[in-house]
């Protein structure tokens, strides 16, 4: 038994020596370079590729099956002269005996100078689609059947293949140096490239962490963009469970190119990646992202990978200066007040699909404002925006573009014009001629609406604000509900409280036609009119609580065009008001004193005229508002007016009649006392000039004053006729004589 063991040992030793000798003989006596043509033919027959071996082949047999290829290229059989890949060197070796157990145990794998070129032609066909395919023969490979002979029966026997056992991978390391991948599309002219690719890994084993480091330079030509990137982490394959992880992933780099306008963006991303194909789930947890000033944390999960992927997760963006960030990546925000968007932060849940995304449970802070609610894009292709937001305070004015130089110039000219007219009116103490209506336009001709963008808008917004500042107006409890689709934008409701009153507006903007059309219905209840005018930087001619209802239409794409086409109706009432810097009582006393042939003995006792009610109706025709029924109730007098307000130049022209009782003060001016003969007389005023002057543009209407004097003279003569004739003549004759003097 002992001898048998000794013999067996010698046999095994002999076999080992024979194998080593055969390996030595094969590797030293057999040169694979002598068989390049055969190797190329095997590549054609088995792999269906065209393999070109320009360099030498080095190899070893046992215990490692080693291979080294130099200066090789690969092409498809359809285009054998146009290689899609070439490399400078490929080196690898595999243990022989584990291959028999379907185990791949490899030493270091090295790839040097790999160059992969992928191309899609003008017909949309990619050169990679022909890899491994046999070109279609020019003629049928099967000879035609001889007449009279039966056609060969089709093969019905199918071989049932056993499911392949998973191959076990065991690689000491993988190194790729100076590789390049290029993709081009002849139809669109777009090109993408990854250059200077450097890849290195640690030992590659199933169900173990594999250190990975990858660097590359990425680029595109439409637009011109260059990206330097570096990726580090530990990759883990659990193929039996179909689970793949990338742990401690760190991605960093820089982006530069045309979209950044010469600027550079530095970016970084970290986290844990998981792909579970068995559960059809992918996750990115522990997310940390930075891009210049922006810093964000979050997590993402994708379910139903085998169907329509469903995305869920959360995101938190730390406070940052959005304006500076946008500038740092070469972009420009619309003009707005200095310091706007300097403090922005966001916390939100996230959900989405490949075609949509929504941000729920939003906690958004923008400068001094806080928002909560939901924002969603329901369809990326249609840009369908849905927003339901609630804010504490929001100053919209600081985010709107400032007035243009043209608008500012027009405002300055108009203010100078009004100031000059007002100075003339006050200096003349009511004796100067009426000022002419303004001739300068009061409205901008600049393009007002981005029609192209609005025509594509698909939006549904429901916004509420504790305090909204819009056009310098502090609106409390403001609410905005609007939608737009296909070029038809509807303001369903805009309402709020303003200076103790409230307002509500509805409207439609139609940009489906060449000239935009606007219709608006507005209701204002008990809002101080002077506050509105003061917020617009204008001197209010009147104070009081205004109640207004209007229904107006207009068309055009500038302020001037809309005003020039303004049509519709409105009614207004101003209660408990004051006509500022206009003492109508003084003006009327001067008229009464003139008729009394006396002079006022004192200076004006006040510069304003209080009133109980001012009301009327307006009919708009192409920017001109007709007001035939203006009424003002003032203690001791009644004012009736009939005139026009020309909104095109913000001018007015009114004929006003005032019925007064005279000076009813405790110490009346004798020249302004009204006798019984003056009661019921309508005293005429003419108000013409800039609208901002209000009652200050009103003067005694001398033309109609003569009619009043004639009427009063006729009544005085009638009294004389009664006194002189008495009962000497018939009543018919006396009435006829009175009528002659009243005409």
Secondary structure as the mmCIF struct_conf table of DSSP 4:
data_model
#
loop_
_struct_conf.conf_type_id
_struct_conf.id
_struct_conf.beg_label_comp_id
_struct_conf.beg_label_asym_id
_struct_conf.beg_label_seq_id
_struct_conf.end_label_comp_id
_struct_conf.end_label_asym_id
_struct_conf.end_label_seq_id
HELX_RH_AL_P HELX_RH_AL_P1 UNK A 2 UNK A 29
HELX_RH_3T_P HELX_RH_3T_P1 UNK A 32 UNK A 35
HELX_RH_AL_P HELX_RH_AL_P2 UNK A 36 UNK A 42
HELX_RH_PI_P HELX_RH_PI_P1 UNK A 43 UNK A 47
STRN STRN1 UNK A 49 UNK A 53
BEND BEND1 UNK A 55 UNK A 55
STRN STRN2 UNK A 57 UNK A 60
BEND BEND2 UNK A 62 UNK A 63
STRN STRN3 UNK A 64 UNK A 76
BEND BEND3 UNK A 77 UNK A 77
TURN_TY1_P TURN_TY1_P1 UNK A 78 UNK A 81
BEND BEND4 UNK A 82 UNK A 82
BEND BEND5 UNK A 84 UNK A 84
STRN STRN4 UNK A 85 UNK A 95
HELX_RH_AL_P HELX_RH_AL_P3 UNK A 96 UNK A 99
TURN_TY1_P TURN_TY1_P2 UNK A 100 UNK A 102
STRN STRN5 UNK A 103 UNK A 112
BEND BEND6 UNK A 113 UNK A 113
STRN STRN6 UNK A 115 UNK A 120
TURN_TY1_P TURN_TY1_P3 UNK A 122 UNK A 123
BEND BEND7 UNK A 124 UNK A 124
STRN STRN7 UNK A 126 UNK A 126
HELX_RH_3T_P HELX_RH_3T_P2 UNK A 127 UNK A 130
TURN_TY1_P TURN_TY1_P4 UNK A 131 UNK A 132
HELX_LH_PP_P HELX_LH_PP_P1 UNK A 133 UNK A 137
BEND BEND8 UNK A 138 UNK A 139
BEND BEND9 UNK A 141 UNK A 142
HELX_LH_PP_P HELX_LH_PP_P2 UNK A 143 UNK A 146
TURN_TY1_P TURN_TY1_P5 UNK A 147 UNK A 148
BEND BEND10 UNK A 149 UNK A 149
HELX_LH_PP_P HELX_LH_PP_P3 UNK A 150 UNK A 155
HELX_LH_PP_P HELX_LH_PP_P4 UNK A 161 UNK A 167
STRN STRN8 UNK A 168 UNK A 185
TURN_TY1_P TURN_TY1_P6 UNK A 186 UNK A 188
STRN STRN9 UNK A 191 UNK A 201
BEND BEND11 UNK A 202 UNK A 202
STRN STRN10 UNK A 204 UNK A 205
TURN_TY1_P TURN_TY1_P7 UNK A 206 UNK A 207
BEND BEND12 UNK A 208 UNK A 208
STRN STRN11 UNK A 209 UNK A 221
TURN_TY1_P TURN_TY1_P8 UNK A 222 UNK A 223
STRN STRN12 UNK A 224 UNK A 238
TURN_TY1_P TURN_TY1_P9 UNK A 239 UNK A 242
STRN STRN13 UNK A 243 UNK A 257
HELX_RH_3T_P HELX_RH_3T_P3 UNK A 258 UNK A 260
TURN_TY1_P TURN_TY1_P10 UNK A 261 UNK A 262
STRN STRN14 UNK A 264 UNK A 276
TURN_TY1_P TURN_TY1_P11 UNK A 277 UNK A 280
STRN STRN15 UNK A 281 UNK A 291
TURN_TY1_P TURN_TY1_P12 UNK A 292 UNK A 293
STRN STRN16 UNK A 294 UNK A 303
TURN_TY1_P TURN_TY1_P13 UNK A 305 UNK A 306
BEND BEND13 UNK A 307 UNK A 308
STRN STRN17 UNK A 310 UNK A 320
HELX_RH_AL_P HELX_RH_AL_P4 UNK A 322 UNK A 328
TURN_TY1_P TURN_TY1_P14 UNK A 329 UNK A 330
HELX_LH_PP_P HELX_LH_PP_P5 UNK A 333 UNK A 335
TURN_TY1_P TURN_TY1_P15 UNK A 338 UNK A 341
BEND BEND14 UNK A 342 UNK A 343
STRN STRN18 UNK A 344 UNK A 353
TURN_TY1_P TURN_TY1_P16 UNK A 354 UNK A 355
STRN STRN19 UNK A 356 UNK A 366
TURN_TY1_P TURN_TY1_P17 UNK A 367 UNK A 368
STRN STRN20 UNK A 369 UNK A 379
TURN_TY1_P TURN_TY1_P18 UNK A 380 UNK A 383
STRN STRN21 UNK A 384 UNK A 395
HELX_RH_3T_P HELX_RH_3T_P4 UNK A 396 UNK A 399
BEND BEND15 UNK A 400 UNK A 400
HELX_LH_PP_P HELX_LH_PP_P6 UNK A 401 UNK A 404
HELX_RH_AL_P HELX_RH_AL_P5 UNK A 405 UNK A 427
TURN_TY1_P TURN_TY1_P19 UNK A 428 UNK A 430
BEND BEND16 UNK A 432 UNK A 432
HELX_LH_PP_P HELX_LH_PP_P7 UNK A 433 UNK A 438
BEND BEND17 UNK A 440 UNK A 440
BEND BEND18 UNK A 443 UNK A 443
BEND BEND19 UNK A 446 UNK A 446
HELX_RH_AL_P HELX_RH_AL_P6 UNK A 451 UNK A 455
TURN_TY1_P TURN_TY1_P20 UNK A 456 UNK A 456
STRN STRN22 UNK A 458 UNK A 470
TURN_TY1_P TURN_TY1_P21 UNK A 471 UNK A 472
STRN STRN23 UNK A 473 UNK A 485
TURN_TY1_P TURN_TY1_P22 UNK A 486 UNK A 487
STRN STRN24 UNK A 488 UNK A 498
TURN_TY1_P TURN_TY1_P23 UNK A 499 UNK A 500
STRN STRN25 UNK A 501 UNK A 510
BEND BEND20 UNK A 512 UNK A 515
STRN STRN26 UNK A 517 UNK A 528
HELX_RH_AL_P HELX_RH_AL_P7 UNK A 529 UNK A 535
TURN_TY1_P TURN_TY1_P24 UNK A 536 UNK A 537
BEND BEND21 UNK A 541 UNK A 541
STRN STRN27 UNK A 542 UNK A 555
BEND BEND22 UNK A 556 UNK A 558
HELX_RH_AL_P HELX_RH_AL_P8 UNK A 559 UNK A 564
TURN_TY1_P TURN_TY1_P25 UNK A 565 UNK A 565
STRN STRN28 UNK A 567 UNK A 579
TURN_TY1_P TURN_TY1_P26 UNK A 580 UNK A 581
HELX_RH_AL_P HELX_RH_AL_P9 UNK A 584 UNK A 595
TURN_TY1_P TURN_TY1_P27 UNK A 596 UNK A 597
BEND BEND23 UNK A 602 UNK A 602
BEND BEND24 UNK A 605 UNK A 605
BEND BEND25 UNK A 607 UNK A 607
STRN STRN29 UNK A 609 UNK A 621
TURN_TY1_P TURN_TY1_P28 UNK A 622 UNK A 623
STRN STRN30 UNK A 624 UNK A 634
TURN_TY1_P TURN_TY1_P29 UNK A 635 UNK A 636
STRN STRN31 UNK A 637 UNK A 646
TURN_TY1_P TURN_TY1_P30 UNK A 647 UNK A 650
STRN STRN32 UNK A 651 UNK A 660
BEND BEND26 UNK A 665 UNK A 665
TURN_TY1_P TURN_TY1_P31 UNK A 666 UNK A 667
HELX_RH_3T_P HELX_RH_3T_P5 UNK A 670 UNK A 672
HELX_RH_3T_P HELX_RH_3T_P6 UNK A 676 UNK A 678
TURN_TY1_P TURN_TY1_P32 UNK A 679 UNK A 680
STRN STRN33 UNK A 682 UNK A 690
HELX_RH_3T_P HELX_RH_3T_P7 UNK A 691 UNK A 697
STRN STRN34 UNK A 698 UNK A 700
HELX_RH_AL_P HELX_RH_AL_P10 UNK A 702 UNK A 725
TURN_TY1_P TURN_TY1_P33 UNK A 726 UNK A 727
BEND BEND27 UNK A 728 UNK A 729
HELX_RH_AL_P HELX_RH_AL_P11 UNK A 731 UNK A 742
#
